[in-house]
């Protein structure tokens, strides 16, 4: 638990490992933006705290789920969307791929 | 001990009678601080200082998929070993788990990687699977458990090579290489492991395995994903975690090296839903091709996988421009 904000830190997910030399704050900002775009393509909203540990995923009817780490984030998104969030689905790729948007 | 201070765990699998115990006996020679976990005492006939038996007892956790299965027996035995070590009753610097011939190695990896206590004290070093040179081909075709063990292995050891002709040995090695191109293949005779890996396509092995080719069995295919340039780690991590959440049971194995910006090299290793923490390798550890990830999948279209990977890379890079500019 974080002694400043009392957030539960949860178990470390493999995607949280520090990789490369990009600044942590930049990685978190890029990750937040990327996840928000993917969730938006599924009709969901995504936001997270400044540490990037705790995320809120919500649908447009006001249902909200709290998730810690990417594993929980996808599972929460699937429960809210009532379907599998599949990165191989062409319709999803068409909505998030910057190349398609041009 | 590993660089992380955790005790390395070597998982030794292979079908019944494929030479696991001979290999294990040889491994234990001069290694008294290696603890061994076997399925049952009597069947192994090992006389080793730290030997524990655990009957396979599984508990489904989470969504109940096959790989996310907790081996409760293993948790208990590994915790006891840790306790013994901490109380000074045993010196342990490595653990070998010899699985039953029919065991699925994925739950072992899941258990060690996800148990809140064990994950801080142990780490899976590698999965070794023995394959009988004489009976291996038939066992692969007849027993799904054997094929699964081969698919998830880091190292495949062909045993009893003296019992078959060179051609049969070569055909088996080529079949194993096609099934799991990420694994190193070695030969062992009477438990003695050859230092040099088997070179598929040369010498003893007659049928060449074309590097980069896509190997197929009835429903399992192998895709080697290569990136033309440096990979965006964030784009890869978000993509792979989403893929494994959605399709974990269809992605049997992920293994490879990624070259990131500025020459950083990262090793990625996963068995179904379970991905090890990525490891940094020295810069310049890979030369050509820059990045190569092997996916062993069941029923996933290779082109769609590649297209999805590339779309997520573009998405991550579009965010990079905004975040830095």
HADDOCK unambig.tbl for C-alpha pairs under 7 A between the chains (distance, minus, plus):
assign (segid A and resid 14 and name CA) (segid B and resid 275 and name CA) 6.63 0.50 0.50
assign (segid A and resid 14 and name CA) (segid B and resid 276 and name CA) 6.53 0.50 0.50
assign (segid A and resid 14 and name CA) (segid B and resid 277 and name CA) 4.85 0.50 0.50
assign (segid A and resid 14 and name CA) (segid B and resid 278 and name CA) 6.86 0.50 0.50
assign (segid A and resid 15 and name CA) (segid B and resid 237 and name CA) 5.65 0.50 0.50
assign (segid A and resid 17 and name CA) (segid B and resid 277 and name CA) 6.81 0.50 0.50
assign (segid A and resid 20 and name CA) (segid B and resid 260 and name CA) 6.99 0.50 0.50
assign (segid A and resid 20 and name CA) (segid B and resid 264 and name CA) 6.14 0.50 0.50
assign (segid A and resid 26 and name CA) (segid B and resid 323 and name CA) 6.27 0.50 0.50
assign (segid A and resid 29 and name CA) (segid B and resid 323 and name CA) 6.62 0.50 0.50
assign (segid A and resid 30 and name CA) (segid B and resid 319 and name CA) 5.42 0.50 0.50
assign (segid A and resid 30 and name CA) (segid B and resid 320 and name CA) 6.25 0.50 0.50
assign (segid A and resid 30 and name CA) (segid B and resid 323 and name CA) 6.22 0.50 0.50
assign (segid A and resid 31 and name CA) (segid B and resid 234 and name CA) 6.95 0.50 0.50
assign (segid A and resid 33 and name CA) (segid B and resid 319 and name CA) 6.74 0.50 0.50
assign (segid A and resid 34 and name CA) (segid B and resid 315 and name CA) 6.95 0.50 0.50
assign (segid A and resid 34 and name CA) (segid B and resid 316 and name CA) 6.42 0.50 0.50
assign (segid A and resid 34 and name CA) (segid B and resid 319 and name CA) 6.84 0.50 0.50
assign (segid A and resid 71 and name CA) (segid B and resid 241 and name CA) 6.91 0.50 0.50
assign (segid A and resid 74 and name CA) (segid B and resid 242 and name CA) 6.58 0.50 0.50
assign (segid A and resid 74 and name CA) (segid B and resid 245 and name CA) 6.84 0.50 0.50
assign (segid A and resid 84 and name CA) (segid B and resid 246 and name CA) 6.13 0.50 0.50
assign (segid A and resid 85 and name CA) (segid B and resid 246 and name CA) 6.26 0.50 0.50
assign (segid A and resid 86 and name CA) (segid B and resid 243 and name CA) 6.57 0.50 0.50
assign (segid A and resid 86 and name CA) (segid B and resid 246 and name CA) 5.48 0.50 0.50
assign (segid A and resid 87 and name CA) (segid B and resid 242 and name CA) 6.51 0.50 0.50
assign (segid A and resid 87 and name CA) (segid B and resid 243 and name CA) 5.90 0.50 0.50
assign (segid A and resid 87 and name CA) (segid B and resid 308 and name CA) 6.42 0.50 0.50
assign (segid A and resid 88 and name CA) (segid B and resid 304 and name CA) 6.31 0.50 0.50
assign (segid A and resid 88 and name CA) (segid B and resid 305 and name CA) 6.42 0.50 0.50
assign (segid A and resid 88 and name CA) (segid B and resid 308 and name CA) 5.75 0.50 0.50
assign (segid A and resid 93 and name CA) (segid B and resid 308 and name CA) 6.82 0.50 0.50
assign (segid A and resid 93 and name CA) (segid B and resid 311 and name CA) 6.72 0.50 0.50
assign (segid A and resid 96 and name CA) (segid B and resid 315 and name CA) 6.78 0.50 0.50
assign (segid A and resid 97 and name CA) (segid B and resid 311 and name CA) 5.22 0.50 0.50
assign (segid A and resid 97 and name CA) (segid B and resid 314 and name CA) 6.65 0.50 0.50
assign (segid A and resid 97 and name CA) (segid B and resid 315 and name CA) 5.81 0.50 0.50
assign (segid A and resid 98 and name CA) (segid B and resid 314 and name CA) 6.49 0.50 0.50
assign (segid A and resid 98 and name CA) (segid B and resid 315 and name CA) 6.04 0.50 0.50
